[in-house]
Amino acid sequence: MTDMTNSGGNSASADNFAYRIFQWLFVFFLIYLLITAVGMIGSGFKGATKGHAAELFSFATNPFMGLIVGVMATAMIQSSSTVTSIIVGMVAGGLPVEMAVPMIMGANIGTTITNTIVSLGHVRHKKEFRRAFAAATVHDFFNLMAVAIFLPIEILFHPLQKLATYLSQHLVGGENLSVKGLNFIKPITKPVIAEFQKFAEMISVQNSHILLVFFGIAIIFLSIVFIGKLLKKLMVGRAKKIMHASIGRGPISGITSGAIVTILVQSSSTTTSLMVPLAGTGVFKLKQIYPFTLGANIGTTITALLAATAISGPTAILALQIALVHMIYNTSAVAFIYGIKTLRKMPIRGALWLARLAAEKKLYALFYLLGIFFVIPGILIFLHELFA
């Protein structure tokens, strides 16, 4: 009788273990869908703005407009790497580096739109949405603070440009360190995105890129709902301890983890977007997400820097210079703002305040999303052209 009881218990335990493995595999599949959906939105925006995004850069006639253009172009294209590449090309073609620096700063702000879109997947649940929206917008507040501190200093004294110039003169001509071959995310998501693109073209060739954006948003919403439900069941015990050991142990561990993951996936948007559901479901607190986000800021610049060292010819030093500006700026911003206690707390306070407002009135979230990344920059560009 005892043997039968033990046998039944072992069988139930094995079934439970197999079921948990299946649940984890499904979580990884949903994460894959989430990453693919982010890629879909990016591809859709690129296609919809093709031929127009580059025109935005012609409005950058002073550092302030350079910043605005960087924000809006990145929000439209959904890729700070793409915008940075355009900027590098423009610098190589004669755009002054001092004009390109604020564009790079603006790209940092614009890339955070993806996090905010992902956080909207939690909009049906008030507490989850508040946590997710705060985790998404803490990145915005940090980048806005960084610009407010560093842009005036750069305009007056050009420390970033000078240091990048000095370093680039010693690095050009070194070994080719291109990381293009390390990008394993794009190859595994590209086929699925291509199939959705074909499906969108079957519905409407003219509006296929816009449809692709909507498909991406819909998949994000569905993925977030299921990820949230599964994580609540799975993130207990040992699994939670492992995650907290790498991300939740402390700020240095969090920053390092964020940088490493971003270098691996070559997208700060993807890295930070994956943390939003974990914040929404309560797996990680905002104070733990915050350093990880800062690590993503650093990680994305290392990828661009390594890629820039692969460029040869007379424009190599210019490409490397602007990539170094990006790295020095993001690293200095993390060290300075996070290193000073008073400044460190400000992005968290701003994100929590905005999240409380958005959780009470969901329209505030939509106004914020459209206003910060499109409407306000668009109005400023229009006014600049009107009175120029």
C-alpha positions as CSV (number, residue, x, y, z in Angstrom):
1,M,0.0,0.0,0.0
2,T,2.9,2.3,0.9
3,D,4.6,1.5,-2.4
4,M,1.4,2.3,-4.3
5,T,1.2,5.6,-2.5
6,N,4.8,6.5,-3.2
7,S,4.4,5.4,-6.8
8,G,1.3,7.6,-7.2
9,G,3.2,10.5,-5.5
10,N,6.2,10.1,-7.8
11,S,4.0,10.0,-10.9
12,A,2.2,13.2,-9.8
13,S,5.5,14.9,-9.1
14,A,6.9,13.9,-12.5
15,D,3.7,15.2,-14.2
16,N,4.0,18.4,-12.3
17,F,7.6,18.8,-13.3
18,A,6.8,18.2,-16.9
19,Y,4.0,20.7,-16.8
20,R,6.3,23.3,-15.3
21,I,8.8,22.7,-18.1
22,F,6.1,23.1,-20.6
23,Q,5.0,26.4,-19.0
24,W,8.6,27.7,-19.1
25,L,8.9,26.8,-22.7
26,F,5.7,28.6,-23.4
27,V,7.0,31.7,-21.6
28,F,10.2,31.6,-23.8
29,F,7.9,31.3,-26.9
30,L,5.9,34.3,-25.7
31,I,9.1,36.2,-25.2
32,Y,10.1,35.3,-28.7
33,L,6.8,36.6,-29.9
34,L,7.3,39.8,-27.9
35,I,10.7,40.4,-29.5
36,T,9.3,39.6,-32.9
37,A,6.4,42.1,-32.3
38,V,8.9,44.8,-31.4
39,G,10.7,44.0,-34.6
40,M,7.4,44.2,-36.5
41,I,6.6,47.7,-35.2
42,G,10.1,48.8,-36.1
43,S,9.8,47.4,-39.7
44,G,6.4,48.9,-40.1
45,F,7.5,52.3,-39.0
46,K,10.6,52.1,-41.2
47,G,8.5,51.2,-44.2
48,A,5.8,53.8,-43.5
49,T,8.4,56.6,-43.0
50,K,10.7,55.5,-45.8
51,G,11.9,58.6,-47.7
52,H,10.6,60.9,-45.0
53,A,12.6,60.1,-41.9
54,A,15.9,61.2,-43.5
55,E,14.3,64.5,-44.5
56,L,13.8,65.3,-40.8
57,F,17.5,65.8,-40.4
58,S,17.4,68.8,-42.7
59,F,15.6,70.7,-39.9
60,A,18.6,70.3,-37.6
61,T,20.1,73.8,-38.0
62,N,21.1,74.3,-34.4
63,P,21.8,72.0,-31.4
64,F,18.3,72.3,-29.9
65,M,16.7,71.3,-33.2
66,G,19.2,68.5,-33.5
67,L,17.9,67.2,-30.2
68,I,14.3,67.4,-31.3
69,V,15.0,65.7,-34.7
70,G,16.9,62.9,-32.9
71,V,13.9,62.2,-30.7
72,M,11.3,62.3,-33.5
73,A,13.3,60.4,-36.0
74,T,14.0,57.6,-33.5
75,A,10.4,57.4,-32.4
76,M,9.3,57.2,-36.1
77,I,11.9,54.6,-37.1
78,Q,11.8,52.7,-33.8
79,S,15.5,52.1,-33.8
80,S,18.2,54.2,-32.2
81,S,20.8,52.1,-34.0
82,T,19.3,53.0,-37.4
83,V,19.2,56.7,-36.5
84,T,22.7,56.6,-35.1
85,S,23.9,55.0,-38.4
86,I,22.2,57.8,-40.4
87,I,23.9,60.3,-38.2
88,V,27.3,58.6,-38.6
89,G,26.8,58.7,-42.4
90,M,25.8,62.4,-42.3
91,V,28.9,63.2,-40.2
92,A,31.1,61.4,-42.7
93,G,29.3,63.4,-45.4
94,G,30.1,66.8,-43.7
95,L,27.6,67.3,-40.9
96,P,29.6,69.0,-38.0
97,V,30.1,66.7,-35.0
98,E,28.8,69.4,-32.7
99,M,25.5,69.2,-34.5
100,A,25.4,65.4,-34.4
101,V,26.0,65.2,-30.7
102,P,22.5,66.5,-29.7
103,M,21.0,64.2,-32.3
104,I,22.6,61.3,-30.6
105,M,21.2,62.5,-27.2
106,G,17.7,62.8,-28.8
107,A,18.0,59.3,-30.2
108,N,18.4,58.1,-26.6
109,I,15.1,59.6,-25.7
110,G,13.2,58.5,-28.8
111,T,14.2,54.8,-28.4
112,T,12.2,54.6,-25.1
113,I,8.9,54.7,-27.0
114,T,9.0,50.9,-27.4
115,N,9.0,50.4,-23.6
116,T,5.9,52.6,-23.3
117,I,4.1,50.7,-26.0
118,V,4.8,47.4,-24.3
119,S,3.6,48.8,-20.9
120,L,0.2,49.4,-22.5
121,G,-0.3,45.7,-22.6
122,H,-1.0,45.8,-18.9
123,V,-3.6,48.6,-19.2
124,R,-6.6,46.4,-18.2
125,H,-5.2,45.8,-14.7
126,K,-4.7,49.0,-12.7
127,K,-1.9,47.9,-10.3
128,E,0.0,46.0,-13.0
129,F,-0.3,49.0,-15.4
130,R,1.0,51.4,-12.8
131,R,4.1,49.2,-12.2
132,A,4.7,48.5,-15.9
133,F,4.3,52.2,-16.9
134,A,6.7,53.3,-14.2
135,A,9.3,50.8,-15.3
136,A,8.9,52.0,-18.9
137,T,9.0,55.7,-18.2
138,V,11.9,55.7,-15.7
139,H,14.1,55.3,-18.8
140,D,12.5,58.5,-20.3
141,F,13.0,60.5,-17.1
142,F,16.6,59.4,-16.8
143,N,17.4,60.3,-20.5
144,L,15.7,63.6,-20.2
145,M,17.7,64.4,-17.1
146,A,20.9,63.4,-18.8
147,V,20.1,65.8,-21.7
148,A,19.3,68.6,-19.3
149,I,22.6,68.2,-17.6
150,F,25.0,67.3,-20.4
151,L,23.6,69.2,-23.5
152,P,24.3,72.8,-22.1
153,I,27.8,71.7,-21.0
154,E,28.5,70.2,-24.4
155,I,27.2,73.3,-26.3
156,L,29.5,75.6,-24.1
157,F,32.6,73.5,-23.7
158,H,32.4,70.5,-26.1
159,P,33.9,68.0,-23.6
160,L,32.3,64.9,-25.3
161,Q,33.5,65.9,-28.7
162,K,37.1,66.7,-27.5
163,L,37.5,63.5,-25.6
164,A,36.0,61.4,-28.5
165,T,38.4,63.1,-31.0
166,Y,41.4,62.3,-28.8
167,L,40.4,58.7,-28.4
168,S,39.4,58.1,-32.0
169,Q,42.8,59.4,-33.2
170,H,44.4,56.5,-31.2
171,L,41.9,53.8,-32.2
172,V,41.5,54.3,-36.0
173,G,43.4,51.7,-38.0
174,G,43.0,49.0,-35.4
175,E,41.6,45.5,-35.8
176,N,38.2,45.0,-37.4
177,L,35.9,44.3,-34.5
178,S,32.5,44.3,-36.3
179,V,29.8,42.6,-34.3
180,K,27.4,42.2,-37.2
181,G,27.9,38.4,-37.2
182,L,26.9,38.2,-33.5
183,N,23.3,39.5,-34.1
184,F,21.3,36.3,-33.6
185,I,18.0,38.1,-32.8
186,K,17.4,39.4,-36.3
187,P,17.8,36.1,-38.2
188,I,15.3,34.2,-35.9
189,T,12.7,37.0,-36.0
190,K,13.1,38.1,-39.7
191,P,11.2,35.1,-41.2
192,V,8.1,35.6,-39.0
193,I,8.1,39.4,-39.7
194,A,8.4,38.7,-43.4
195,E,5.3,36.3,-43.3
196,F,3.3,39.0,-41.4
197,Q,4.5,41.5,-44.0
198,K,3.1,39.3,-46.8
199,F,-0.2,38.8,-45.0
200,A,-0.5,42.6,-44.5
201,E,0.2,43.1,-48.2
202,M,-2.5,40.6,-49.0
203,I,-5.0,42.8,-47.1
204,S,-3.7,46.1,-48.4
205,V,-0.5,46.8,-50.3
206,Q,-0.7,50.6,-49.7
207,N,-1.3,50.3,-46.0
208,S,0.8,47.1,-45.4
209,H,3.4,48.9,-43.2
210,I,0.8,50.5,-41.0
211,L,-1.0,47.1,-40.7
212,L,2.4,45.5,-39.7
213,V,2.6,48.1,-36.8
214,F,-0.9,47.2,-35.6
215,F,-0.1,43.4,-35.9
216,G,3.0,44.1,-33.7
217,I,1.0,46.0,-31.1
218,A,-1.7,43.3,-31.0
219,I,0.9,40.6,-30.5
220,I,2.5,42.6,-27.7
221,F,-0.8,42.9,-25.9
222,L,-1.6,39.2,-26.2
223,S,2.0,38.2,-25.2
224,I,1.9,40.4,-22.2
225,V,-1.4,39.0,-20.9
226,F,-0.2,35.4,-21.1
227,I,3.4,36.2,-19.9
228,G,1.8,37.9,-16.8
229,K,-0.4,35.0,-16.0
230,L,2.4,32.4,-16.3
231,L,5.0,34.4,-14.5
232,K,2.7,34.8,-11.5
233,K,2.6,31.0,-11.2
234,L,6.2,30.3,-12.2
235,M,8.2,33.0,-10.5
236,V,8.3,31.4,-7.0
237,G,11.0,29.6,-5.2
238,R,14.2,28.8,-7.0
239,A,13.4,30.5,-10.3
240,K,12.8,33.8,-8.6
241,K,16.1,33.5,-6.6
242,I,18.1,32.9,-9.9
243,M,16.6,36.0,-11.5
244,H,17.2,38.1,-8.5
245,A,20.8,36.9,-8.2
246,S,21.6,38.3,-11.6
247,I,19.4,41.4,-11.7
248,G,18.0,42.1,-8.2
249,R,21.3,41.7,-6.2
250,G,22.4,45.3,-6.5
251,P,22.9,48.2,-8.8
252,I,26.3,47.1,-10.2
253,S,24.9,43.6,-10.9
254,G,21.8,45.2,-12.5
255,I,23.8,47.6,-14.7
256,T,26.2,44.8,-15.8
257,S,23.3,42.4,-16.6
258,G,21.6,45.1,-18.7
259,A,24.7,45.9,-20.6
260,I,25.5,42.3,-21.4
261,V,22.0,41.4,-22.5
262,T,21.9,44.4,-24.7
263,I,25.2,43.6,-26.4
264,L,23.9,40.1,-27.0
265,V,20.5,41.1,-28.5
266,Q,21.9,44.4,-30.0
267,S,18.8,46.4,-29.1
268,S,18.3,48.4,-25.9
269,S,14.6,48.6,-26.8
270,T,14.3,44.8,-26.8
271,T,16.3,44.5,-23.5
272,T,14.2,47.1,-21.6
273,S,10.9,46.0,-23.1
274,L,11.5,42.5,-21.8
275,M,11.7,43.9,-18.2
276,V,8.4,45.7,-18.4
277,P,6.2,42.6,-18.0
278,L,8.4,41.5,-15.1
279,A,7.8,44.8,-13.4
280,G,4.1,44.8,-14.2
281,T,3.6,41.3,-12.6
282,G,5.6,42.4,-9.6
283,V,8.6,40.0,-10.1
284,F,10.9,43.0,-9.9
285,K,10.5,46.4,-8.2
286,L,11.2,49.7,-10.0
287,K,14.4,50.2,-8.0
288,Q,15.7,46.9,-9.4
289,I,14.6,47.6,-13.0
290,Y,16.2,51.0,-13.0
291,P,19.9,49.9,-12.9
292,F,19.2,47.2,-15.5
293,T,17.8,50.0,-17.8
294,L,20.9,52.0,-17.3
295,G,23.0,49.0,-18.2
296,A,21.0,48.8,-21.5
297,N,22.0,52.4,-22.2
298,I,25.6,51.5,-21.9
299,G,25.3,48.2,-23.8
300,T,23.8,49.7,-26.9
301,T,26.7,52.1,-27.3
302,I,29.3,49.3,-27.1
303,T,27.6,47.6,-30.0
304,A,27.7,50.7,-32.1
305,L,31.3,51.4,-31.1
306,L,32.5,47.9,-32.1
307,A,30.6,48.2,-35.4
308,A,32.2,51.6,-36.1
309,T,35.7,50.3,-35.7
310,A,35.0,48.1,-38.8
311,I,34.7,51.2,-41.1
312,S,37.8,52.1,-43.1
313,G,38.9,54.9,-45.3
314,P,39.0,58.7,-44.7
315,T,35.7,58.8,-42.9
316,A,36.6,56.1,-40.4
317,I,37.8,58.6,-37.8
318,L,34.5,60.5,-38.0
319,A,32.4,57.4,-37.7
320,L,34.4,56.3,-34.7
321,Q,34.2,59.8,-33.2
322,I,30.5,60.0,-33.1
323,A,30.2,56.4,-31.8
324,L,32.6,57.3,-29.0
325,V,30.6,60.4,-28.2
326,H,27.6,58.1,-27.7
327,M,29.5,55.7,-25.5
328,I,31.1,58.5,-23.4
329,Y,27.9,60.4,-23.0
330,N,25.8,57.4,-21.9
331,T,28.4,56.0,-19.6
332,S,29.1,59.5,-18.0
333,A,25.3,60.0,-17.6
334,V,25.0,56.7,-15.7
335,A,28.0,57.4,-13.5
336,F,27.0,61.0,-12.7
337,I,23.3,60.7,-12.2
338,Y,23.2,57.3,-10.5
339,G,26.3,58.2,-8.5
340,I,24.7,61.2,-6.8
341,K,21.9,60.1,-4.4
342,T,19.6,63.2,-5.0
343,L,19.8,62.9,-8.8
344,R,19.5,59.1,-8.7
345,K,16.1,59.3,-7.1
346,M,14.6,61.9,-9.4
347,P,13.8,59.6,-12.4
348,I,12.1,57.1,-10.0
349,R,10.0,59.8,-8.4
350,G,9.0,61.2,-11.9
351,A,8.1,57.7,-13.2
352,L,6.0,56.8,-10.2
353,W,4.2,60.2,-10.3
354,L,3.4,59.8,-14.0
355,A,2.4,56.1,-13.5
356,R,-0.1,57.0,-10.8
357,L,-1.7,59.6,-13.1
358,A,-1.8,57.2,-16.0
359,A,-3.3,54.4,-13.9
360,E,-6.1,56.7,-12.8
361,K,-6.8,58.0,-16.3
362,K,-5.6,55.8,-19.1
363,L,-5.9,58.6,-21.6
364,Y,-2.9,60.3,-19.9
365,A,-0.7,57.4,-21.0
366,L,-1.8,57.9,-24.6
367,F,-1.3,61.7,-24.4
368,Y,2.1,61.2,-23.0
369,L,3.1,58.6,-25.7
370,L,1.9,60.8,-28.6
371,G,2.9,64.1,-27.0
372,I,6.4,63.5,-25.9
373,F,7.5,61.6,-29.0
374,F,5.5,63.1,-31.8
375,V,3.2,66.1,-31.1
376,I,5.6,68.3,-29.1
377,P,8.6,67.7,-31.3
378,G,6.5,68.2,-34.4
379,I,5.1,71.5,-33.1
380,L,8.6,72.7,-32.2
381,I,9.9,71.8,-35.7
382,F,6.9,73.7,-37.3
383,L,7.4,76.8,-35.1
384,H,11.2,76.8,-35.9
385,E,10.5,76.7,-39.6
386,L,7.7,79.3,-39.3
387,F,9.9,81.9,-37.5
388,A,13.3,80.9,-39.0
